[in-house]
Amino acid sequence: MKYTIVALKNKVQEMYPEIDRLKVSVGIQFVEDKDAYRISFSRGKDVLITHLGRQDADDCMNNIRCIHLGVQVAQFIRNFEDRIEFGRNAAA
């Protein structure tokens, strides 16, 4: 299946809208020797890097939720939300 990195990035952001809601930046590169996409999520100083195999990326592009990626995104987002909540409570 052929698609661009930009299309994959857009699909990931579409499938996981919390990425945009929390202003998390997404970077994607294809790593030939791993036959996988290296996906980085960042916000401020925090960065999460994970890999998405070609088949999983193809599934994402076919509107099938990526389980591995979803777990990674959920944990990263939860960490951000916890920090935001902690900041609110500390300021109060």
PDB file of N, CA, C and O in Angstrom:
ATOM      1  N   MET A   1       0.845  -1.171   0.000  1.00  0.00           N
ATOM      2  CA  MET A   1       0.000   0.000   0.000  1.00  0.00           C
ATOM      3  C   MET A   1       0.894   1.239   0.000  1.00  0.00           C
ATOM      4  O   MET A   1       1.850   1.322   0.770  1.00  0.00           O
ATOM      5  N   LYS A   2       0.583   2.177  -0.849  1.00  0.00           N
ATOM      6  CA  LYS A   2       1.379   3.395  -0.967  1.00  0.00           C
ATOM      7  C   LYS A   2       0.650   4.574  -0.327  1.00  0.00           C
ATOM      8  O   LYS A   2      -0.540   4.789  -0.559  1.00  0.00           O
ATOM      9  N   TYR A   3       1.385   5.331   0.480  1.00  0.00           N
ATOM     10  CA  TYR A   3       0.881   6.563   1.072  1.00  0.00           C
ATOM     11  C   TYR A   3       2.087   7.355   1.532  1.00  0.00           C
ATOM     12  O   TYR A   3       3.185   6.815   1.668  1.00  0.00           O
ATOM     13  N   THR A   4       1.879   8.623   1.767  1.00  0.00           N
ATOM     14  CA  THR A   4       2.976   9.482   2.196  1.00  0.00           C
ATOM     15  C   THR A   4       3.052   9.519   3.721  1.00  0.00           C
ATOM     16  O   THR A   4       2.115   9.135   4.421  1.00  0.00           O
ATOM     17  N   ILE A   5       4.171   9.983   4.202  1.00  0.00           N
ATOM     18  CA  ILE A   5       4.337  10.161   5.643  1.00  0.00           C
ATOM     19  C   ILE A   5       3.343  11.202   6.154  1.00  0.00           C
ATOM     20  O   ILE A   5       2.814  11.068   7.257  1.00  0.00           O
ATOM     21  N   VAL A   6       3.093  12.224   5.363  1.00  0.00           N
ATOM     22  CA  VAL A   6       2.119  13.248   5.756  1.00  0.00           C
ATOM     23  C   VAL A   6       0.731  12.628   5.894  1.00  0.00           C
ATOM     24  O   VAL A   6       0.003  12.942   6.836  1.00  0.00           O
ATOM     25  N   ALA A   7       0.361  11.755   4.966  1.00  0.00           N
ATOM     26  CA  ALA A   7      -0.947  11.091   5.044  1.00  0.00           C
ATOM     27  C   ALA A   7      -1.037  10.214   6.292  1.00  0.00           C
ATOM     28  O   ALA A   7      -2.073  10.182   6.955  1.00  0.00           O
ATOM     29  N   LEU A   8       0.051   9.500   6.613  1.00  0.00           N
ATOM     30  CA  LEU A   8       0.058   8.662   7.812  1.00  0.00           C
ATOM     31  C   LEU A   8      -0.054   9.528   9.067  1.00  0.00           C
ATOM     32  O   LEU A   8      -0.790   9.193   9.995  1.00  0.00           O
ATOM     33  N   LYS A   9       0.667  10.623   9.090  1.00  0.00           N
ATOM     34  CA  LYS A   9       0.597  11.537  10.241  1.00  0.00           C
ATOM     35  C   LYS A   9      -0.823  12.067  10.405  1.00  0.00           C
ATOM     36  O   LYS A   9      -1.354  12.097  11.516  1.00  0.00           O
ATOM     37  N   ASN A  10      -1.432  12.482   9.310  1.00  0.00           N
ATOM     38  CA  ASN A  10      -2.808  12.984   9.371  1.00  0.00           C
ATOM     39  C   ASN A  10      -3.771  11.910   9.871  1.00  0.00           C
ATOM     40  O   ASN A  10      -4.692  12.206  10.631  1.00  0.00           O
ATOM     41  N   LYS A  11      -3.560  10.668   9.447  1.00  0.00           N
ATOM     42  CA  LYS A  11      -4.428   9.568   9.868  1.00  0.00           C
ATOM     43  C   LYS A  11      -4.275   9.304  11.365  1.00  0.00           C
ATOM     44  O   LYS A  11      -5.265   9.096  12.067  1.00  0.00           O
ATOM     45  N   VAL A  12      -3.033   9.313  11.851  1.00  0.00           N
ATOM     46  CA  VAL A  12      -2.787   9.105  13.282  1.00  0.00           C
ATOM     47  C   VAL A  12      -3.487  10.194  14.088  1.00  0.00           C
ATOM     48  O   VAL A  12      -4.125   9.909  15.101  1.00  0.00           O
ATOM     49  N   GLN A  13      -3.368  11.435  13.638  1.00  0.00           N
ATOM     50  CA  GLN A  13      -4.008  12.539  14.346  1.00  0.00           C
ATOM     51  C   GLN A  13      -5.534  12.452  14.263  1.00  0.00           C
ATOM     52  O   GLN A  13      -6.232  12.848  15.197  1.00  0.00           O
ATOM     53  N   GLU A  14      -6.043  11.940  13.163  1.00  0.00           N
ATOM     54  CA  GLU A  14      -7.481  11.756  13.020  1.00  0.00           C
ATOM     55  C   GLU A  14      -7.986  10.651  13.956  1.00  0.00           C
ATOM     56  O   GLU A  14      -9.045  10.787  14.569  1.00  0.00           O
ATOM     57  N   MET A  15      -7.227   9.564  14.060  1.00  0.00           N
ATOM     58  CA  MET A  15      -7.649   8.427  14.885  1.00  0.00           C
ATOM     59  C   MET A  15      -7.513   8.722  16.374  1.00  0.00           C
ATOM     60  O   MET A  15      -8.239   8.155  17.191  1.00  0.00           O
ATOM     61  N   TYR A  16      -6.592   9.601  16.725  1.00  0.00           N
ATOM     62  CA  TYR A  16      -6.337   9.934  18.126  1.00  0.00           C
ATOM     63  C   TYR A  16      -6.453  11.454  18.293  1.00  0.00           C
ATOM     64  O   TYR A  16      -5.431  12.133  18.396  1.00  0.00           O
ATOM     65  N   PRO A  17      -7.678  12.004  18.322  1.00  0.00           N
ATOM     66  CA  PRO A  17      -7.867  13.463  18.371  1.00  0.00           C
ATOM     67  C   PRO A  17      -7.296  14.120  19.617  1.00  0.00           C
ATOM     68  O   PRO A  17      -7.075  15.331  19.633  1.00  0.00           O
ATOM     69  N   GLU A  18      -7.056  13.337  20.659  1.00  0.00           N
ATOM     70  CA  GLU A  18      -6.461  13.919  21.868  1.00  0.00           C
ATOM     71  C   GLU A  18      -5.061  14.469  21.603  1.00  0.00           C
ATOM     72  O   GLU A  18      -4.578  15.313  22.359  1.00  0.00           O
ATOM     73  N   ILE A  19      -4.407  14.004  20.545  1.00  0.00           N
ATOM     74  CA  ILE A  19      -3.081  14.529  20.176  1.00  0.00           C
ATOM     75  C   ILE A  19      -3.189  16.028  19.905  1.00  0.00           C
ATOM     76  O   ILE A  19      -2.419  16.824  20.442  1.00  0.00           O
ATOM     77  N   ASP A  20      -4.147  16.399  19.075  1.00  0.00           N
ATOM     78  CA  ASP A  20      -4.320  17.820  18.755  1.00  0.00           C
ATOM     79  C   ASP A  20      -4.899  18.593  19.930  1.00  0.00           C
ATOM     80  O   ASP A  20      -4.519  19.738  20.171  1.00  0.00           O
ATOM     81  N   ARG A  21      -5.809  17.974  20.657  1.00  0.00           N
ATOM     82  CA  ARG A  21      -6.456  18.643  21.796  1.00  0.00           C
ATOM     83  C   ARG A  21      -5.419  19.103  22.821  1.00  0.00           C
ATOM     84  O   ARG A  21      -5.547  20.179  23.404  1.00  0.00           O
ATOM     85  N   LEU A  22      -4.388  18.275  23.033  1.00  0.00           N
ATOM     86  CA  LEU A  22      -3.354  18.615  24.015  1.00  0.00           C
ATOM     87  C   LEU A  22      -2.113  19.236  23.380  1.00  0.00           C
ATOM     88  O   LEU A  22      -1.093  19.425  24.043  1.00  0.00           O
ATOM     89  N   LYS A  23      -2.211  19.548  22.099  1.00  0.00           N
ATOM     90  CA  LYS A  23      -1.119  20.214  21.376  1.00  0.00           C
ATOM     91  C   LYS A  23       0.188  19.410  21.419  1.00  0.00           C
ATOM     92  O   LYS A  23       1.262  19.950  21.684  1.00  0.00           O
ATOM     93  N   VAL A  24       0.064  18.114  21.151  1.00  0.00           N
ATOM     94  CA  VAL A  24       1.213  17.225  21.075  1.00  0.00           C
ATOM     95  C   VAL A  24       1.706  17.226  19.632  1.00  0.00           C
ATOM     96  O   VAL A  24       0.912  17.056  18.707  1.00  0.00           O
ATOM     97  N   SER A  25       2.998  17.414  19.435  1.00  0.00           N
ATOM     98  CA  SER A  25       3.580  17.386  18.099  1.00  0.00           C
ATOM     99  C   SER A  25       3.886  15.947  17.708  1.00  0.00           C
ATOM    100  O   SER A  25       4.291  15.135  18.539  1.00  0.00           O
ATOM    101  N   VAL A  26       3.686  15.647  16.430  1.00  0.00           N
ATOM    102  CA  VAL A  26       3.929  14.306  15.915  1.00  0.00           C
ATOM    103  C   VAL A  26       4.951  14.392  14.797  1.00  0.00           C
ATOM    104  O   VAL A  26       4.825  15.213  13.888  1.00  0.00           O
ATOM    105  N   GLY A  27       5.965  13.540  14.870  1.00  0.00           N
ATOM    106  CA  GLY A  27       6.957  13.435  13.805  1.00  0.00           C
ATOM    107  C   GLY A  27       7.049  11.980  13.367  1.00  0.00           C
ATOM    108  O   GLY A  27       7.034  11.076  14.202  1.00  0.00           O
ATOM    109  N   ILE A  28       7.144  11.754  12.071  1.00  0.00           N
ATOM    110  CA  ILE A  28       7.208  10.385  11.553  1.00  0.00           C
ATOM    111  C   ILE A  28       8.325  10.286  10.527  1.00  0.00           C
ATOM    112  O   ILE A  28       8.484  11.148   9.663  1.00  0.00           O
ATOM    113  N   GLN A  29       9.097   9.202  10.650  1.00  0.00           N
ATOM    114  CA  GLN A  29      10.143   8.869   9.679  1.00  0.00           C
ATOM    115  C   GLN A  29      10.069   7.379   9.395  1.00  0.00           C
ATOM    116  O   GLN A  29       9.741   6.589  10.280  1.00  0.00           O
ATOM    117  N   PHE A  30      10.376   6.992   8.151  1.00  0.00           N
ATOM    118  CA  PHE A  30      10.438   5.565   7.844  1.00  0.00           C
ATOM    119  C   PHE A  30      11.867   5.098   8.073  1.00  0.00           C
ATOM    120  O   PHE A  30      12.815   5.724   7.598  1.00  0.00           O
ATOM    121  N   VAL A  31      12.019   3.991   8.806  1.00  0.00           N
ATOM    122  CA  VAL A  31      13.338   3.430   9.105  1.00  0.00           C
ATOM    123  C   VAL A  31      13.471   2.140   8.301  1.00  0.00           C
ATOM    124  O   VAL A  31      12.855   1.124   8.621  1.00  0.00           O
ATOM    125  N   GLU A  32      14.277   2.202   7.262  1.00  0.00           N
ATOM    126  CA  GLU A  32      14.422   1.079   6.326  1.00  0.00           C
ATOM    127  C   GLU A  32      14.831  -0.220   7.004  1.00  0.00           C
ATOM    128  O   GLU A  32      14.213  -1.259   6.776  1.00  0.00           O
ATOM    129  N   ASP A  33      15.874  -0.169   7.842  1.00  0.00           N
ATOM    130  CA  ASP A  33      16.399  -1.413   8.422  1.00  0.00           C
ATOM    131  C   ASP A  33      15.421  -2.070   9.401  1.00  0.00           C
ATOM    132  O   ASP A  33      15.553  -3.258   9.696  1.00  0.00           O
ATOM    133  N   LYS A  34      14.452  -1.321   9.904  1.00  0.00           N
ATOM    134  CA  LYS A  34      13.428  -1.886  10.786  1.00  0.00           C
ATOM    135  C   LYS A  34      12.129  -2.172  10.037  1.00  0.00           C
ATOM    136  O   LYS A  34      11.221  -2.809  10.572  1.00  0.00           O
ATOM    137  N   ASP A  35      12.048  -1.694   8.785  1.00  0.00           N
ATOM    138  CA  ASP A  35      10.830  -1.801   7.987  1.00  0.00           C
ATOM    139  C   ASP A  35       9.640  -1.299   8.809  1.00  0.00           C
ATOM    140  O   ASP A  35       8.582  -1.927   8.867  1.00  0.00           O
ATOM    141  N   ALA A  36       9.855  -0.153   9.435  1.00  0.00           N
ATOM    142  CA  ALA A  36       8.844   0.404  10.336  1.00  0.00           C
ATOM    143  C   ALA A  36       8.955   1.927  10.331  1.00  0.00           C
ATOM    144  O   ALA A  36       9.961   2.502   9.913  1.00  0.00           O
ATOM    145  N   TYR A  37       7.900   2.546  10.804  1.00  0.00           N
ATOM    146  CA  TYR A  37       7.885   3.993  10.963  1.00  0.00           C
ATOM    147  C   TYR A  37       8.266   4.341  12.393  1.00  0.00           C
ATOM    148  O   TYR A  37       7.769   3.741  13.346  1.00  0.00           O
ATOM    149  N   ARG A  38       9.143   5.307  12.527  1.00  0.00           N
ATOM    150  CA  ARG A  38       9.529   5.829  13.841  1.00  0.00           C
ATOM    151  C   ARG A  38       8.629   7.027  14.082  1.00  0.00           C
ATOM    152  O   ARG A  38       8.655   7.998  13.326  1.00  0.00           O
ATOM    153  N   ILE A  39       7.836   6.951  15.135  1.00  0.00           N
ATOM    154  CA  ILE A  39       6.898   8.020  15.432  1.00  0.00           C
ATOM    155  C   ILE A  39       7.295   8.663  16.756  1.00  0.00           C
ATOM    156  O   ILE A  39       7.462   7.984  17.770  1.00  0.00           O
ATOM    157  N   SER A  40       7.439   9.966  16.725  1.00  0.00           N
ATOM    158  CA  SER A  40       7.773  10.686  17.957  1.00  0.00           C
ATOM    159  C   SER A  40       6.614  11.614  18.304  1.00  0.00           C
ATOM    160  O   SER A  40       6.052  12.298  17.449  1.00  0.00           O
ATOM    161  N   PHE A  41       6.286  11.609  19.568  1.00  0.00           N
ATOM    162  CA  PHE A  41       5.272  12.497  20.123  1.00  0.00           C
ATOM    163  C   PHE A  41       6.007  13.403  21.097  1.00  0.00           C
ATOM    164  O   PHE A  41       6.777  12.926  21.931  1.00  0.00           O
ATOM    165  N   SER A  42       5.780  14.690  20.999  1.00  0.00           N
ATOM    166  CA  SER A  42       6.477  15.591  21.916  1.00  0.00           C
ATOM    167  C   SER A  42       5.571  16.744  22.326  1.00  0.00           C
ATOM    168  O   SER A  42       4.685  17.194  21.599  1.00  0.00           O
ATOM    169  N   ARG A  43       5.854  17.176  23.513  1.00  0.00           N
ATOM    170  CA  ARG A  43       5.191  18.359  24.055  1.00  0.00           C
ATOM    171  C   ARG A  43       6.150  18.935  25.083  1.00  0.00           C
ATOM    172  O   ARG A  43       6.447  18.310  26.100  1.00  0.00           O
ATOM    173  N   GLY A  44       6.622  20.126  24.799  1.00  0.00           N
ATOM    174  CA  GLY A  44       7.622  20.717  25.680  1.00  0.00           C
ATOM    175  C   GLY A  44       8.880  19.862  25.667  1.00  0.00           C
ATOM    176  O   GLY A  44       9.411  19.528  24.607  1.00  0.00           O
ATOM    177  N   LYS A  45       9.349  19.513  26.859  1.00  0.00           N
ATOM    178  CA  LYS A  45      10.568  18.710  26.985  1.00  0.00           C
ATOM    179  C   LYS A  45      10.293  17.215  26.931  1.00  0.00           C
ATOM    180  O   LYS A  45      11.230  16.420  26.858  1.00  0.00           O
ATOM    181  N   ASP A  46       9.029  16.820  26.966  1.00  0.00           N
ATOM    182  CA  ASP A  46       8.670  15.409  27.004  1.00  0.00           C
ATOM    183  C   ASP A  46       8.581  14.835  25.597  1.00  0.00           C
ATOM    184  O   ASP A  46       7.982  15.434  24.705  1.00  0.00           O
ATOM    185  N   VAL A  47       9.185  13.669  25.413  1.00  0.00           N
ATOM    186  CA  VAL A  47       9.182  13.011  24.106  1.00  0.00           C
ATOM    187  C   VAL A  47       8.942  11.522  24.310  1.00  0.00           C
ATOM    188  O   VAL A  47       9.517  10.901  25.203  1.00  0.00           O
ATOM    189  N   LEU A  48       8.090  10.968  23.474  1.00  0.00           N
ATOM    190  CA  LEU A  48       7.880   9.529  23.413  1.00  0.00           C
ATOM    191  C   LEU A  48       8.191   9.101  21.993  1.00  0.00           C
ATOM    192  O   LEU A  48       7.690   9.686  21.034  1.00  0.00           O
ATOM    193  N   ILE A  49       9.021   8.077  21.863  1.00  0.00           N
ATOM    194  CA  ILE A  49       9.344   7.538  20.548  1.00  0.00           C
ATOM    195  C   ILE A  49       8.904   6.086  20.520  1.00  0.00           C
ATOM    196  O   ILE A  49       9.206   5.308  21.425  1.00  0.00           O
ATOM    197  N   THR A  50       8.187   5.739  19.467  1.00  0.00           N
ATOM    198  CA  THR A  50       7.738   4.368  19.293  1.00  0.00           C
ATOM    199  C   THR A  50       7.889   3.996  17.826  1.00  0.00           C
ATOM    200  O   THR A  50       8.134   4.851  16.975  1.00  0.00           O
ATOM    201  N   HIS A  51       7.743   2.727  17.549  1.00  0.00           N
ATOM    202  CA  HIS A  51       7.824   2.255  16.170  1.00  0.00           C
ATOM    203  C   HIS A  51       6.507   1.619  15.778  1.00  0.00           C
ATOM    204  O   HIS A  51       5.848   0.966  16.587  1.00  0.00           O
ATOM    205  N   LEU A  52       6.136   1.818  14.534  1.00  0.00           N
ATOM    206  CA  LEU A  52       4.912   1.270  13.977  1.00  0.00           C
ATOM    207  C   LEU A  52       5.300   0.469  12.744  1.00  0.00           C
ATOM    208  O   LEU A  52       5.762   1.029  11.750  1.00  0.00           O
ATOM    209  N   GLY A  53       5.111  -0.850  12.813  1.00  0.00           N
ATOM    210  CA  GLY A  53       5.458  -1.708  11.686  1.00  0.00           C
ATOM    211  C   GLY A  53       4.662  -1.353  10.446  1.00  0.00           C
ATOM    212  O   GLY A  53       3.598  -0.739  10.525  1.00  0.00           O
ATOM    213  N   ARG A  54       5.190  -1.746   9.313  1.00  0.00           N
ATOM    214  CA  ARG A  54       4.547  -1.413   8.042  1.00  0.00           C
ATOM    215  C   ARG A  54       3.094  -1.930   7.996  1.00  0.00           C
ATOM    216  O   ARG A  54       2.194  -1.212   7.559  1.00  0.00           O
ATOM    217  N   GLN A  55       2.871  -3.176   8.450  1.00  0.00           N
ATOM    218  CA  GLN A  55       1.511  -3.732   8.415  1.00  0.00           C
ATOM    219  C   GLN A  55       0.569  -2.948   9.317  1.00  0.00           C
ATOM    220  O   GLN A  55      -0.581  -2.704   8.954  1.00  0.00           O
ATOM    221  N   ASP A  56       1.054  -2.552  10.494  1.00  0.00           N
ATOM    222  CA  ASP A  56       0.231  -1.740  11.397  1.00  0.00           C
ATOM    223  C   ASP A  56      -0.082  -0.377  10.771  1.00  0.00           C
ATOM    224  O   ASP A  56      -1.192   0.137  10.903  1.00  0.00           O
ATOM    225  N   ALA A  57       0.903   0.192  10.095  1.00  0.00           N
ATOM    226  CA  ALA A  57       0.680   1.477   9.424  1.00  0.00           C
ATOM    227  C   ALA A  57      -0.351   1.307   8.306  1.00  0.00           C
ATOM    228  O   ALA A  57      -1.229   2.152   8.131  1.00  0.00           O
ATOM    229  N   ASP A  58      -0.240   0.213   7.555  1.00  0.00           N
ATOM    230  CA  ASP A  58      -1.231  -0.060   6.502  1.00  0.00           C
ATOM    231  C   ASP A  58      -2.627  -0.187   7.108  1.00  0.00           C
ATOM    232  O   ASP A  58      -3.598   0.330   6.556  1.00  0.00           O
ATOM    233  N   ASP A  59      -2.720  -0.880   8.249  1.00  0.00           N
ATOM    234  CA  ASP A  59      -4.008  -1.024   8.926  1.00  0.00           C
ATOM    235  C   ASP A  59      -4.560   0.343   9.328  1.00  0.00           C
ATOM    236  O   ASP A  59      -5.749   0.613   9.152  1.00  0.00           O
ATOM    237  N   CYS A  60      -3.699   1.201   9.866  1.00  0.00           N
ATOM    238  CA  CYS A  60      -4.135   2.547  10.249  1.00  0.00           C
ATOM    239  C   CYS A  60      -4.712   3.279   9.035  1.00  0.00           C
ATOM    240  O   CYS A  60      -5.763   3.914   9.119  1.00  0.00           O
ATOM    241  N   MET A  61      -4.021   3.180   7.932  1.00  0.00           N
ATOM    242  CA  MET A  61      -4.474   3.870   6.730  1.00  0.00           C
ATOM    243  C   MET A  61      -5.790   3.297   6.217  1.00  0.00           C
ATOM    244  O   MET A  61      -6.515   3.967   5.482  1.00  0.00           O
ATOM    245  N   ASN A  62      -6.102   2.061   6.601  1.00  0.00           N
ATOM    246  CA  ASN A  62      -7.371   1.431   6.229  1.00  0.00           C
ATOM    247  C   ASN A  62      -8.414   1.576   7.338  1.00  0.00           C
ATOM    248  O   ASN A  62      -9.391   0.828   7.389  1.00  0.00           O
ATOM    249  N   ASN A  63      -8.189   2.554   8.228  1.00  0.00           N
ATOM    250  CA  ASN A  63      -9.129   2.865   9.321  1.00  0.00           C
ATOM    251  C   ASN A  63      -9.277   1.761  10.356  1.00  0.00           C
ATOM    252  O   ASN A  63     -10.326   1.635  10.988  1.00  0.00           O
ATOM    253  N   ILE A  64      -8.238   0.969  10.529  1.00  0.00           N
ATOM    254  CA  ILE A  64      -8.210  -0.030  11.588  1.00  0.00           C
ATOM    255  C   ILE A  64      -7.324   0.534  12.683  1.00  0.00           C
ATOM    256  O   ILE A  64      -6.154   0.834  12.441  1.00  0.00           O
ATOM    257  N   ARG A  65      -7.861   0.680  13.870  1.00  0.00           N
ATOM    258  CA  ARG A  65      -7.078   1.274  14.967  1.00  0.00           C
ATOM    259  C   ARG A  65      -5.836   0.451  15.246  1.00  0.00           C
ATOM    260  O   ARG A  65      -5.878  -0.779  15.289  1.00  0.00           O
ATOM    261  N   CYS A  66      -4.760   1.133  15.429  1.00  0.00           N
ATOM    262  CA  CYS A  66      -3.477   0.491  15.714  1.00  0.00           C
ATOM    263  C   CYS A  66      -3.400   0.245  17.220  1.00  0.00           C
ATOM    264  O   CYS A  66      -3.264   1.197  17.988  1.00  0.00           O
ATOM    265  N   ILE A  67      -3.483  -0.988  17.646  1.00  0.00           N
ATOM    266  CA  ILE A  67      -3.517  -1.312  19.071  1.00  0.00           C
ATOM    267  C   ILE A  67      -2.242  -0.859  19.768  1.00  0.00           C
ATOM    268  O   ILE A  67      -2.301  -0.160  20.779  1.00  0.00           O
ATOM    269  N   HIS A  68      -1.084  -1.253  19.232  1.00  0.00           N
ATOM    270  CA  HIS A  68       0.190  -0.889  19.856  1.00  0.00           C
ATOM    271  C   HIS A  68       0.328   0.624  19.942  1.00  0.00           C
ATOM    272  O   HIS A  68       0.673   1.166  20.992  1.00  0.00           O
ATOM    273  N   LEU A  69       0.060   1.292  18.845  1.00  0.00           N
ATOM    274  CA  LEU A  69       0.183   2.748  18.823  1.00  0.00           C
ATOM    275  C   LEU A  69      -0.826   3.384  19.770  1.00  0.00           C
ATOM    276  O   LEU A  69      -0.510   4.355  20.458  1.00  0.00           O
ATOM    277  N   GLY A  70      -2.030   2.842  19.805  1.00  0.00           N
ATOM    278  CA  GLY A  70      -3.061   3.377  20.695  1.00  0.00           C
ATOM    279  C   GLY A  70      -2.657   3.321  22.151  1.00  0.00           C
ATOM    280  O   GLY A  70      -2.923   4.251  22.912  1.00  0.00           O
ATOM    281  N   VAL A  71      -2.007   2.222  22.546  1.00  0.00           N
ATOM    282  CA  VAL A  71      -1.534   2.083  23.927  1.00  0.00           C
ATOM    283  C   VAL A  71      -0.480   3.148  24.208  1.00  0.00           C
ATOM    284  O   VAL A  71      -0.506   3.788  25.259  1.00  0.00           O
ATOM    285  N   GLN A  72       0.438   3.335  23.279  1.00  0.00           N
ATOM    286  CA  GLN A  72       1.497   4.333  23.454  1.00  0.00           C
ATOM    287  C   GLN A  72       0.911   5.746  23.546  1.00  0.00           C
ATOM    288  O   GLN A  72       1.271   6.524  24.430  1.00  0.00           O
ATOM    289  N   VAL A  73       0.011   6.058  22.627  1.00  0.00           N
ATOM    290  CA  VAL A  73      -0.615   7.391  22.619  1.00  0.00           C
ATOM    291  C   VAL A  73      -1.384   7.614  23.915  1.00  0.00           C
ATOM    292  O   VAL A  73      -1.269   8.672  24.534  1.00  0.00           O
ATOM    293  N   ALA A  74      -2.167   6.619  24.326  1.00  0.00           N
ATOM    294  CA  ALA A  74      -2.973   6.754  25.541  1.00  0.00           C
ATOM    295  C   ALA A  74      -2.099   7.029  26.760  1.00  0.00           C
ATOM    296  O   ALA A  74      -2.432   7.883  27.581  1.00  0.00           O
ATOM    297  N   GLN A  75      -0.994   6.316  26.884  1.00  0.00           N
ATOM    298  CA  GLN A  75      -0.105   6.522  28.034  1.00  0.00           C
ATOM    299  C   GLN A  75       0.526   7.910  27.997  1.00  0.00           C
ATOM    300  O   GLN A  75       0.599   8.595  29.017  1.00  0.00           O
ATOM    301  N   PHE A  76       0.976   8.313  26.830  1.00  0.00           N
ATOM    302  CA  PHE A  76       1.603   9.620  26.688  1.00  0.00           C
ATOM    303  C   PHE A  76       0.604  10.730  27.011  1.00  0.00           C
ATOM    304  O   PHE A  76       0.938  11.674  27.727  1.00  0.00           O
ATOM    305  N   ILE A  77      -0.616  10.624  26.489  1.00  0.00           N
ATOM    306  CA  ILE A  77      -1.655  11.613  26.739  1.00  0.00           C
ATOM    307  C   ILE A  77      -2.026  11.638  28.220  1.00  0.00           C
ATOM    308  O   ILE A  77      -2.209  12.705  28.806  1.00  0.00           O
ATOM    309  N   ARG A  78      -2.135  10.457  28.814  1.00  0.00           N
ATOM    310  CA  ARG A  78      -2.459  10.379  30.245  1.00  0.00           C
ATOM    311  C   ARG A  78      -1.387  11.097  31.071  1.00  0.00           C
ATOM    312  O   ARG A  78      -1.710  11.797  32.031  1.00  0.00           O
ATOM    313  N   ASN A  79      -0.124  10.925  30.704  1.00  0.00           N
ATOM    314  CA  ASN A  79       0.958  11.614  31.415  1.00  0.00           C
ATOM    315  C   ASN A  79       0.802  13.133  31.306  1.00  0.00           C
ATOM    316  O   ASN A  79       0.972  13.847  32.294  1.00  0.00           O
ATOM    317  N   PHE A  80       0.478  13.627  30.106  1.00  0.00           N
ATOM    318  CA  PHE A  80       0.267  15.060  29.931  1.00  0.00           C
ATOM    319  C   PHE A  80      -0.908  15.549  30.752  1.00  0.00           C
ATOM    320  O   PHE A  80      -0.817  16.574  31.428  1.00  0.00           O
ATOM    321  N   GLU A  81      -2.023  14.811  30.695  1.00  0.00           N
ATOM    322  CA  GLU A  81      -3.202  15.223  31.440  1.00  0.00           C
ATOM    323  C   GLU A  81      -2.921  15.252  32.936  1.00  0.00           C
ATOM    324  O   GLU A  81      -3.379  16.153  33.639  1.00  0.00           O
ATOM    325  N   ASP A  82      -2.166  14.263  33.428  1.00  0.00           N
ATOM    326  CA  ASP A  82      -1.808  14.243  34.849  1.00  0.00           C
ATOM    327  C   ASP A  82      -0.969  15.462  35.216  1.00  0.00           C
ATOM    328  O   ASP A  82      -1.166  16.056  36.276  1.00  0.00           O
ATOM    329  N   ARG A  83      -0.039  15.835  34.347  1.00  0.00           N
ATOM    330  CA  ARG A  83       0.805  16.996  34.630  1.00  0.00           C
ATOM    331  C   ARG A  83      -0.010  18.280  34.618  1.00  0.00           C
ATOM    332  O   ARG A  83       0.211  19.170  35.439  1.00  0.00           O
ATOM    333  N   ILE A  84      -0.951  18.375  33.688  1.00  0.00           N
ATOM    334  CA  ILE A  84      -1.804  19.555  33.628  1.00  0.00           C
ATOM    335  C   ILE A  84      -2.633  19.649  34.915  1.00  0.00           C
ATOM    336  O   ILE A  84      -2.726  20.714  35.525  1.00  0.00           O
ATOM    337  N   GLU A  85      -3.225  18.539  35.315  1.00  0.00           N
ATOM    338  CA  GLU A  85      -4.048  18.512  36.534  1.00  0.00           C
ATOM    339  C   GLU A  85      -3.189  18.826  37.763  1.00  0.00           C
ATOM    340  O   GLU A  85      -3.614  19.578  38.639  1.00  0.00           O
ATOM    341  N   PHE A  86      -1.998  18.261  37.829  1.00  0.00           N
ATOM    342  CA  PHE A  86      -1.098  18.537  38.947  1.00  0.00           C
ATOM    343  C   PHE A  86      -0.768  20.020  38.996  1.00  0.00           C
ATOM    344  O   PHE A  86      -0.747  20.614  40.074  1.00  0.00           O
ATOM    345  N   GLY A  87      -0.511  20.622  37.844  1.00  0.00           N
ATOM    346  CA  GLY A  87      -0.214  22.057  37.782  1.00  0.00           C
ATOM    347  C   GLY A  87      -1.367  22.889  38.286  1.00  0.00           C
ATOM    348  O   GLY A  87      -1.158  23.874  38.995  1.00  0.00           O
ATOM    349  N   ARG A  88      -2.599  22.505  37.927  1.00  0.00           N
ATOM    350  CA  ARG A  88      -3.787  23.235  38.402  1.00  0.00           C
ATOM    351  C   ARG A  88      -3.929  23.119  39.923  1.00  0.00           C
ATOM    352  O   ARG A  88      -4.206  24.106  40.604  1.00  0.00           O
ATOM    353  N   ASN A  89      -3.740  21.922  40.439  1.00  0.00           N
ATOM    354  CA  ASN A  89      -3.881  21.702  41.871  1.00  0.00           C
ATOM    355  C   ASN A  89      -2.774  22.403  42.662  1.00  0.00           C
ATOM    356  O   ASN A  89      -3.014  22.900  43.762  1.00  0.00           O
ATOM    357  N   ALA A  90      -1.569  22.443  42.103  1.00  0.00           N
ATOM    358  CA  ALA A  90      -0.460  23.098  42.791  1.00  0.00           C
ATOM    359  C   ALA A  90      -0.657  24.608  42.844  1.00  0.00           C
ATOM    360  O   ALA A  90      -0.246  25.269  43.798  1.00  0.00           O
ATOM    361  N   ALA A  91      -1.297  25.144  41.795  1.00  0.00           N
ATOM    362  CA  ALA A  91      -1.532  26.599  41.736  1.00  0.00           C
ATOM    363  C   ALA A  91      -2.671  27.026  42.663  1.00  0.00           C
ATOM    364  O   ALA A  91      -2.745  28.189  43.060  1.00  0.00           O
ATOM    365  N   ALA A  92      -3.542  26.105  43.000  1.00  0.00           N
ATOM    366  CA  ALA A  92      -4.722  26.458  43.813  1.00  0.00           C
ATOM    367  C   ALA A  92      -4.382  26.643  45.277  1.00  0.00           C
ATOM    368  O   ALA A  92      -5.263  26.941  46.083  1.00  0.00           O
TER     369      ALA A  92
END
